[in-house]
Amino acid sequence: MPSPYADRLHRLPVQRHEVEVRGATTAYWVYGPEKAETTVIAVHGFRGDHHGLEPVLAYLPEVRVIAPDLPGFGESAPLPGRRHDLDEYAGWLSDFAMEVAPGAVILGHSFGSIVTSAAVARGLRTPRLILLNPIGAPALEGPKGVMTRLAVLYYALGARLPVRLGTALLRNRVIVRVMSVTMAKTRDPELRRFIHDQHDTYFSRFSDRDVLRDAFVASVSHDVREFAPAIDVPTLLVAAQRDDITPIEAERKLATLFPDAKLVEIADVGHLIHYETPAEAAGAVRQFLRIPVARGR
């Protein structure tokens, strides 16, 4: 399915790289001008990979963005001999940032908001933190708490069945489509097809079911509230008013827990800001970073 943002993306220079972090190969992509004044490390959400944030990057051509695949997802290898819990992901991000772009701005979407917040609270040095669709409350307490509980059973069953059967269940296209339909809010049929195609293509690119189980447990066992008071850098929260995972009221409360935070709310969108309203998200990021719009864009 062609991307509605393809024309903008094709104008962005992009290079693929690899780096060894914690004994495993992390694949990452660098978008934008090499000599940009601002560099951002962007961390994607649960089950996805770096492709998910591309629509937002398409509207930030002035920024150099480094977008890795989380260990065990996309083209990044799992971390050998390690449990892929939040402590490990936060440690990996700190090591990755020190290796490829010390002092970069840090951005996280969804599960990536938890990983980045944990890493910054624990000492990852950055001038600013950006959180898209931040997980600002326990997932089990959100508007779709029943769906989350079903997801807990789903991932538990996938981990307990024989390997081939369990992995097939976790990669089942019908279940992936149900997830996609639940999250999408747009009524634009072409955009909905694009979103479903993105999830069909990239939502099952996890290395194995153990990594997926660990990451899921981390995603529902933590939220950004744990780390907000310890984050002492300016922070931007871009939240959706129809988010089924974290209600907007919880996002407003979350913003008050940071020493220095700004909340931008986007109407008529849910947990897929990066697909449905990337221009609005990029505009908020640009204003936060005080980056002028490039001529001709």
C-alpha positions as a printed Julia matrix, in Angstrom:
297×3 Matrix{Float64}:
   0.0     0.0    0.0
   1.63    3.32  -1.06
   2.36    5.73   1.74
   0.46    9.05   1.77
   3.77   10.53   2.87
   5.92    8.93   0.17
   6.73   12.12  -1.72
   8.11   13.8    1.38
  10.0    10.71   2.47
  11.64   10.31  -0.91
  13.15   13.78  -0.55
  14.83   12.8    2.71
  18.36   11.39   2.55
  18.52    8.13   4.5
  21.31    5.7    5.32
  21.24    2.34   7.07
  23.91    1.52   9.68
  24.71   -1.12  12.26
  26.43   -0.92  15.63
  27.28   -3.47  18.31
  25.5    -2.69  21.59
  25.48   -5.05  24.56
  26.76   -7.95  22.49
  24.21   -7.7   19.68
  23.82   -5.86  16.4
  21.5    -2.87  16.46
  20.31   -1.7   13.05
  19.54    1.99  12.72
  18.67    4.5   10.04
  19.81    8.11   9.74
  17.36   10.53   8.11
  17.93   14.11   7.08
  20.97   16.33   6.51
  24.25   15.13   7.99
  25.17   18.64   9.14
  21.8    19.52  10.68
  21.94   21.69  13.79
  19.72   19.25  15.7
  20.04   15.48  16.03
  17.22   13.37  17.46
  17.26    9.71  18.46
  13.74    8.35  17.86
  12.53    5.16  19.59
   9.51    3.34  18.18
   6.67    1.59  19.99
   5.82   -1.99  20.92
   5.88   -4.59  18.11
   6.81   -2.0   15.51
  10.13   -0.92  14.07
  11.68    2.32  12.79
   9.25    2.52   9.84
   6.43    3.58  12.15
   7.94    7.01  12.82
   8.75    7.79   9.18
   5.58    9.86   8.56
   6.6    12.24  11.36
  10.18   12.41  10.09
   8.85   13.28   6.64
   7.64   16.59   8.11
  10.97   17.31   9.84
  13.38   17.56   6.89
  15.6    20.04   8.77
  16.42   17.56  11.53
  18.92   14.7   11.56
  17.02   11.76  13.02
  18.59    8.48  14.1
  15.94    5.75  14.26
  17.01    2.34  15.6
  15.03   -0.86  15.7
  14.66   -1.94  19.31
  16.64   -5.11  20.16
  14.67   -8.16  19.06
  12.48   -6.2   16.63
  12.81   -5.32  12.95
  16.4    -5.84  11.85
  18.01   -5.58  15.3
  19.15   -8.78  16.96
  17.99   -9.69  20.47
  20.42   -9.1   23.31
  22.1   -12.45  24.05
  21.53  -13.99  27.45
  19.43  -11.07  28.67
  15.8   -10.63  29.6
  14.27   -7.91  27.45
  12.68   -5.99  30.3
  12.52   -2.24  30.84
  15.84   -2.06  32.68
  17.56   -3.75  29.76
  15.92   -1.56  27.11
  16.74    1.61  29.05
  20.35    0.49  29.46
  20.56   -0.42  25.78
  19.28    3.04  24.78
  21.85    4.8   26.96
  24.64    2.69  25.47
  23.34    3.19  21.92
  23.1     6.97  22.36
  26.63    7.19  23.75
  27.9     5.16  20.79
  26.2     6.95  17.89
  25.08   10.43  19.03
  26.0    11.59  22.55
  23.91   14.56  23.62
  21.16   14.07  21.04
  17.55   15.01  21.71
  15.6    11.88  22.69
  12.14   11.03  21.29
   9.93    8.06  22.13
   6.54    6.9   20.9
   4.17    4.74  22.98
   6.3     1.96  24.53
   9.24    4.05  23.35
   8.01    6.8   25.68
   8.51    4.46  28.63
  11.95    3.32  27.45
  13.18    6.86  26.81
  11.76    8.25  30.05
  13.37    5.47  32.06
  16.73    6.02  30.36
  16.69    9.82  30.85
  15.57    9.52  34.47
  18.46    7.12  35.07
  21.13    9.38  33.63
  20.99    9.42  29.83
  22.19   12.93  28.98
  19.99   14.87  26.58
  19.02   18.54  26.23
  15.34   17.74  25.65
  12.88   14.84  25.73
   9.93   14.37  23.35
   7.14   11.86  24.02
   4.51   11.01  21.39
   1.4     9.19  22.66
   3.11    8.8   26.05
   1.94    5.94  28.23
   0.81    8.07  31.14
  -1.22    5.55  33.12
  -1.33    1.77  33.61
  -2.57    0.14  30.4
  -4.87   -2.14  32.38
  -6.74    0.92  33.68
  -7.28    2.65  30.33
 -10.55    2.92  28.37
  -9.71   -0.39  26.7
  -8.67   -2.16  29.88
 -10.69   -5.24  28.93
  -8.87   -5.42  25.59
  -5.55   -5.11  27.42
  -6.46   -8.0   29.69
  -7.32  -10.09  26.66
  -3.93   -9.12  25.23
  -2.26  -10.34  28.43
  -3.93  -13.73  27.94
  -2.99  -13.73  24.26
   0.71  -13.15  24.89
   0.75  -15.6   27.79
  -0.82  -18.29  25.58
   1.64  -17.53  22.78
   4.51  -18.06  25.22
   3.18  -21.35  26.61
   2.14  -23.2   23.47
   4.69  -25.28  21.55
   7.12  -22.93  19.81
   5.79  -23.24  16.26
   2.15  -23.0   17.3
   2.76  -20.18  19.77
   4.76  -18.13  17.27
   2.08  -18.65  14.62
  -0.54  -17.37  17.05
   1.5   -14.28  17.86
   1.95  -13.55  14.15
  -1.67  -14.28  13.25
  -2.76  -11.71  10.66
  -6.39  -11.65  11.83
  -5.37  -10.73  15.37
  -2.92   -8.1   14.08
  -5.74   -6.62  12.0
  -8.05   -6.48  15.04
  -5.34   -4.52  16.89
  -5.0    -2.16  13.95
  -8.73   -1.58  13.52
  -9.09   -0.91  17.26
  -6.43    1.79  17.27
  -7.22    3.61  14.01
  -9.61    6.57  14.32
  -9.44    8.14  10.87
 -12.39    7.76   8.52
 -10.22    8.25   5.44
 -10.38    4.83   3.7
  -6.99    5.22   1.99
  -5.28    6.2    5.22
  -6.92    3.29   7.05
  -5.68    0.87   4.37
  -2.19    2.32   4.74
  -2.28    1.92   8.52
  -3.48   -1.68   8.28
  -0.81   -2.44   5.68
   1.88   -0.98   7.93
   0.78   -3.19  10.8
   0.48   -6.24   8.54
   4.0    -5.61   7.23
   5.9    -4.64  10.37
   3.99   -5.8   13.46
   5.26   -9.37  13.28
   8.95   -8.69  12.72
   9.98   -9.75  16.21
  12.86  -12.18  16.57
  11.12  -14.73  18.78
   8.22  -15.12  21.15
  10.36  -14.77  24.29
  11.48  -11.28  23.29
   7.9   -10.35  22.41
   6.6   -11.63  25.76
   9.28   -9.77  27.72
   8.62   -6.52  25.86
   4.87   -6.83  26.31
   5.22   -7.42  30.05
   7.46   -4.35  30.25
   4.94   -2.28  28.29
   2.0    -3.05  30.61
   3.98   -3.12  33.88
   5.35    0.42  33.66
   4.31    3.89  32.59
   5.93    7.31  32.29
   4.59    8.48  35.66
   7.29    6.43  37.41
  10.05    8.52  35.85
   8.57   11.97  35.25
   9.61   13.61  38.56
  13.25   12.6   37.99
  13.47   14.03  34.45
  15.1    17.45  34.77
  15.2    18.48  31.09
  12.48   20.31  29.13
   9.96   17.72  27.98
   7.29   17.8   25.27
   4.24   15.55  25.48
   2.19   15.17  22.3
  -1.04   13.45  23.31
  -4.2    12.37  21.5
  -7.61   13.32  22.78
  -9.08    9.94  21.73
  -6.25    7.68  22.87
  -7.65    4.32  24.04
  -4.5     3.43  25.96
  -3.99    6.61  28.0
  -7.03    8.91  28.4
  -6.34   12.58  27.76
  -7.21   13.37  31.4
  -4.36   11.11  32.49
  -2.01   12.8   30.0
  -2.9    16.2   31.47
  -2.09   14.9   34.93
   1.13   13.33  33.67
   2.33   16.68  32.37
   2.14   18.12  35.89
   4.54   15.49  37.24
   7.51   16.76  35.23
   9.59   19.64  36.57
   9.42   21.27  33.12
   6.9    19.93  30.61
   4.66   21.19  27.82
   1.57   19.29  26.69
   0.24   19.53  23.13
  -3.14   17.88  22.51
  -4.26   16.68  19.1
  -8.0    16.26  18.51
  -9.8    13.49  16.6
  -6.93   11.01  16.78
  -6.06    8.09  19.03
  -2.89    6.1   19.66
  -1.67    6.46  16.07
  -0.58   10.1   16.0
   2.47    9.02  13.99
   0.26    7.68  11.17
  -2.85    9.85  11.3
  -1.56   13.32  12.26
   2.19   13.34  11.62
   2.22   16.94  10.35
   0.65   18.18  13.6
   3.09   16.12  15.67
   6.06   17.39  13.67
   4.83   20.96  14.03
   4.76   20.58  17.81
   8.25   19.08  17.76
   9.6    21.87  15.55
   8.18   24.57  17.8
   9.54   22.81  20.89
  13.0    22.58  19.34
  12.66   26.12  17.9
  13.56   24.94  14.42
  12.54   27.25  11.55
  10.68   25.76   8.59
  13.04   25.11   5.66
  12.34   27.09   2.54
  10.38   25.23  -0.14
   8.98   22.7    2.34
